[in-house]
Amino acid sequence: MYYVSTTKNEGRIIIVMEKNNNMEPKEFFWPFSAIYSSITKWMQPAYSDIVQRTGINKNHKILLDIGGGDGRLAMEFAKQYPCLTKIISADISSDMVKRAKKNIRKKNLEHQILSEIQDVHNLTYPDDFFDVIVSFGALHHWRNPVKALTELSRVLKSKGVLTIYDGFDRPRFKTIRNTVSTFGGSFVLAMAYWVGSKDTLKKEEIKKIAENSNIKNISLNFTSPLVTLKYIKP
Ligand SMILES: C[S@@+](CC[C@H](N)C(=O)[O-])C[C@H]1O[C@@H](n2cnc3c(N)ncnc32)[C@H](O)[C@@H]1O
């Protein structure tokens, strides 16, 4: 089934036909959510590395982790940056959000982290709301990444920072090696990453997404195993 939406690029309205209007990506329904969630326990070194790369400063108060899964990256932000007064871990999958709420409750972080259902293409937040937006491993799941970028830029404050991390290209043995050396994770974790990221976008596709978005000064850094899309809102 197709549905039609519009997006703006340099003043032009582009009509987009999308093939699938399922709200939830099939792969993150139960039991896939449960399988994924059993792996994230072992991904702490990767989350810690991502938090340090994101470069939080003392003026940053409100953070959105979009496609936040079971909340473990948000929990790592809370641990390393108590100065973040509100962290929202948002995900389209209700089962992921349920798991995130449970993880957050277990660590007594409910005062700092909220987990809720959101679709990156239609966020319910007001304009200019977040100081920092991050996303890890979710870009390749988005139905319409160009529209998603427009929406993320809308909810980002002026001078706010958006950083999107994802895999790129078809993973090769080199990617496993780089995952282990970058994140200090185990070989088993790297294998899981390799299997799980078989659908990641190609370098060229990611460049096209950035070009077609109406965010002009977005920077791309392809350093295996991750692509980093970074944007500071003027
Ligand atoms: C590979 S998981 C990554 C989860 C988490 N960031 C982590 O690193 O553990 C991708 C996540 O993106 C979510 N997702 C996919 N499409 C989405 C959308 N349109 N809006 C919000 N979240 C989405 C999925 O439900 C899933 O939890």
The ligand as a Tripos MOL2 file, in Angstrom:
@<TRIPOS>MOLECULE
LIG
   27    29     1     0     0
SMALL
NO_CHARGES

@<TRIPOS>ATOM
      1 C1         18.6870   -0.8240   15.5420 C.3       1 LIG1
      2 S1         17.5120   -0.1220   16.6660 S.3       1 LIG1
      3 C2         18.5390    0.9780   17.5740 C.3       1 LIG1
      4 C3         18.0040    1.2410   18.9410 C.3       1 LIG1
      5 C4         18.8990    2.0930   19.8450 C.3       1 LIG1
      6 N1         19.2280    3.3700   19.2300 N.3       1 LIG1
      7 C5         20.1530    1.3640   20.2360 C.2       1 LIG1
      8 O1         21.2210    1.7590   19.8090 O.co2     1 LIG1
      9 O2         20.0790    0.3810   20.9510 O.co2     1 LIG1
     10 C6         16.5480    0.9950   15.6540 C.3       1 LIG1
     11 C7         15.3730    1.6020   16.4020 C.3       1 LIG1
     12 O3         14.7570    2.5850   15.5700 O.3       1 LIG1
     13 C8         13.3650    2.5430   15.8070 C.3       1 LIG1
     14 N2         12.6600    3.1820   14.6870 N.ar      1 LIG1
     15 C9         12.5040    2.7140   13.4360 C.ar      1 LIG1
     16 N3         11.7510    3.5640   12.7030 N.ar      1 LIG1
     17 C10        11.4440    4.6110   13.4990 C.ar      1 LIG1
     18 C11        10.6870    5.8040   13.3390 C.ar      1 LIG1
     19 N4         10.0640    6.0750   12.1790 N.pl3     1 LIG1
     20 N5         10.5700    6.6640   14.3710 N.ar      1 LIG1
     21 C12        11.1710    6.3830   15.5690 C.ar      1 LIG1
     22 N6         11.8830    5.2540   15.7950 N.ar      1 LIG1
     23 C13        12.0350    4.3760   14.7810 C.ar      1 LIG1
     24 C14        13.0860    1.0460   15.9400 C.3       1 LIG1
     25 O4         11.8440    0.7720   16.5550 O.3       1 LIG1
     26 C15        14.2860    0.5940   16.7670 C.3       1 LIG1
     27 O5         14.0490    0.6040   18.1330 O.3       1 LIG1
@<TRIPOS>BOND
     1     1     2 1
     2     2     3 1
     3     2    10 1
     4     3     4 1
     5     4     5 1
     6     5     6 1
     7     5     7 1
     8     7     8 2
     9     7     9 1
    10    10    11 1
    11    11    12 1
    12    11    26 1
    13    12    13 1
    14    13    14 1
    15    13    24 1
    16    14    15 ar
    17    14    23 ar
    18    15    16 ar
    19    16    17 ar
    20    17    18 ar
    21    17    23 ar
    22    18    19 1
    23    18    20 ar
    24    20    21 ar
    25    21    22 ar
    26    22    23 ar
    27    24    25 1
    28    24    26 1
    29    26    27 1
@<TRIPOS>SUBSTRUCTURE
     1 LIG1         1 GROUP 0 **** ****
